[in-house]
Amino acid sequence: MKYEVDKQQDKTIFKLVNDTLGHEVAADLKTELIFLQKEIDNQFIIDLGDVTKCDSSGISCLLLSERMEREKGKKLILRNVNDSVMEIINIARLERVFDFE
């Protein structure tokens, strides 16, 4: 799993540099998100610009990240969500859980 982290003063952008957000990367991704989100206190954004495929394990990662942000009183923002990934989010009826850019 490849990713980039851009820490700015007002936001932190986590960009998954992978075409698949699924069971292949879910365990590693959850670990990285937990460590990263515990150390930051600004707006957290997940950039899914490179992701074209997503499964339930990937959705689980996003929900974990969303819950961690909600516990801090913030909203998780998903950026550059591909149509096929958005379709999975809509099927799961989670479009109101996340904010989108």
Contacts in CASP RR format, 6 or more apart in sequence:
PFRMAT RR
TARGET T0000
AUTHOR 0000-0000-0000
METHOD contacts of the structure
MODEL  1
MKYEVDKQQDKTIFKLVNDTLGHEVAADLKTELIFLQKEIDNQFIIDLGD
VTKCDSSGISCLLLSERMEREKGKKLILRNVNDSVMEIINIARLERVFDF
E
1 16 0 8 1.000
1 18 0 8 1.000
1 24 0 8 1.000
1 25 0 8 1.000
1 28 0 8 1.000
1 29 0 8 1.000
1 32 0 8 1.000
2 16 0 8 1.000
2 17 0 8 1.000
2 18 0 8 1.000
3 14 0 8 1.000
3 15 0 8 1.000
3 16 0 8 1.000
3 17 0 8 1.000
3 18 0 8 1.000
3 29 0 8 1.000
3 32 0 8 1.000
4 13 0 8 1.000
4 14 0 8 1.000
4 15 0 8 1.000
4 17 0 8 1.000
5 12 0 8 1.000
5 13 0 8 1.000
5 14 0 8 1.000
5 15 0 8 1.000
5 36 0 8 1.000
6 12 0 8 1.000
6 13 0 8 1.000
6 15 0 8 1.000
7 40 0 8 1.000
8 42 0 8 1.000
9 42 0 8 1.000
10 42 0 8 1.000
10 43 0 8 1.000
11 42 0 8 1.000
11 43 0 8 1.000
11 44 0 8 1.000
11 45 0 8 1.000
12 36 0 8 1.000
12 40 0 8 1.000
12 42 0 8 1.000
12 43 0 8 1.000
12 44 0 8 1.000
12 45 0 8 1.000
13 45 0 8 1.000
13 46 0 8 1.000
13 47 0 8 1.000
13 79 0 8 1.000
14 32 0 8 1.000
14 33 0 8 1.000
14 36 0 8 1.000
14 44 0 8 1.000
14 45 0 8 1.000
14 46 0 8 1.000
14 47 0 8 1.000
15 46 0 8 1.000
15 47 0 8 1.000
15 49 0 8 1.000
15 50 0 8 1.000
16 25 0 8 1.000
16 29 0 8 1.000
16 46 0 8 1.000
16 47 0 8 1.000
16 48 0 8 1.000
16 49 0 8 1.000
16 50 0 8 1.000
16 51 0 8 1.000
17 50 0 8 1.000
18 25 0 8 1.000
18 50 0 8 1.000
18 51 0 8 1.000
19 50 0 8 1.000
19 51 0 8 1.000
19 52 0 8 1.000
19 53 0 8 1.000
20 51 0 8 1.000
20 52 0 8 1.000
20 53 0 8 1.000
20 54 0 8 1.000
21 29 0 8 1.000
21 48 0 8 1.000
21 51 0 8 1.000
21 53 0 8 1.000
21 54 0 8 1.000
21 55 0 8 1.000
21 58 0 8 1.000
21 61 0 8 1.000
21 62 0 8 1.000
21 85 0 8 1.000
22 53 0 8 1.000
22 54 0 8 1.000
22 55 0 8 1.000
22 57 0 8 1.000
22 58 0 8 1.000
22 61 0 8 1.000
23 55 0 8 1.000
23 57 0 8 1.000
23 58 0 8 1.000
25 58 0 8 1.000
26 57 0 8 1.000
26 58 0 8 1.000
26 60 0 8 1.000
26 61 0 8 1.000
29 58 0 8 1.000
29 61 0 8 1.000
30 60 0 8 1.000
30 61 0 8 1.000
30 64 0 8 1.000
33 61 0 8 1.000
33 64 0 8 1.000
33 65 0 8 1.000
33 68 0 8 1.000
34 64 0 8 1.000
34 68 0 8 1.000
37 44 0 8 1.000
37 65 0 8 1.000
37 68 0 8 1.000
37 69 0 8 1.000
38 68 0 8 1.000
41 72 0 8 1.000
43 74 0 8 1.000
43 77 0 8 1.000
44 65 0 8 1.000
44 69 0 8 1.000
44 74 0 8 1.000
44 76 0 8 1.000
44 77 0 8 1.000
45 76 0 8 1.000
45 77 0 8 1.000
45 78 0 8 1.000
45 79 0 8 1.000
45 101 0 8 1.000
46 62 0 8 1.000
46 65 0 8 1.000
46 76 0 8 1.000
46 77 0 8 1.000
46 78 0 8 1.000
46 79 0 8 1.000
47 79 0 8 1.000
47 80 0 8 1.000
48 78 0 8 1.000
48 79 0 8 1.000
48 80 0 8 1.000
48 81 0 8 1.000
48 82 0 8 1.000
48 85 0 8 1.000
49 79 0 8 1.000
49 80 0 8 1.000
49 81 0 8 1.000
49 82 0 8 1.000
51 82 0 8 1.000
51 85 0 8 1.000
52 82 0 8 1.000
52 84 0 8 1.000
52 85 0 8 1.000
53 84 0 8 1.000
53 85 0 8 1.000
54 84 0 8 1.000
54 85 0 8 1.000
54 88 0 8 1.000
55 88 0 8 1.000
59 88 0 8 1.000
59 89 0 8 1.000
59 92 0 8 1.000
59 94 0 8 1.000
62 76 0 8 1.000
62 78 0 8 1.000
62 94 0 8 1.000
62 98 0 8 1.000
63 94 0 8 1.000
63 97 0 8 1.000
65 76 0 8 1.000
66 75 0 8 1.000
66 76 0 8 1.000
66 97 0 8 1.000
66 98 0 8 1.000
69 75 0 8 1.000
69 76 0 8 1.000
70 76 0 8 1.000
75 98 0 8 1.000
75 99 0 8 1.000
76 98 0 8 1.000
76 99 0 8 1.000
77 98 0 8 1.000
77 99 0 8 1.000
77 100 0 8 1.000
77 101 0 8 1.000
78 98 0 8 1.000
78 99 0 8 1.000
78 100 0 8 1.000
78 101 0 8 1.000
79 100 0 8 1.000
79 101 0 8 1.000
80 101 0 8 1.000
81 89 0 8 1.000
81 100 0 8 1.000
86 95 0 8 1.000
89 95 0 8 1.000
89 98 0 8 1.000
END
